[in-house]
Amino acid sequence: MDFVTRISDKVVVIDYGVKIAEGKAEEVQSDPKVSRAYLGEEEAEDAQNL
């Protein structure tokens, strides 16, 4: 994600063909839908507790 943040002004996240987030990389990275889609429910909860 660090690489994407450095080279992109805007990102779009797609999960199973459906756009679930769009915006600045920092904003999208903190979106709970993105965490669930790419980390899974349990890992997403763990990441929020850090």
C-alpha angles and dihedrals in degrees: 000000000000089000092051091049092053097049104033133073092187134016134194121207119206126192117190091338095311123110107237101170141012133178141064113355093242092054095045092048091059095048110116091218090058092048092051093047097048104026102029128240098283095044092046091056090048092051091052090053093057 
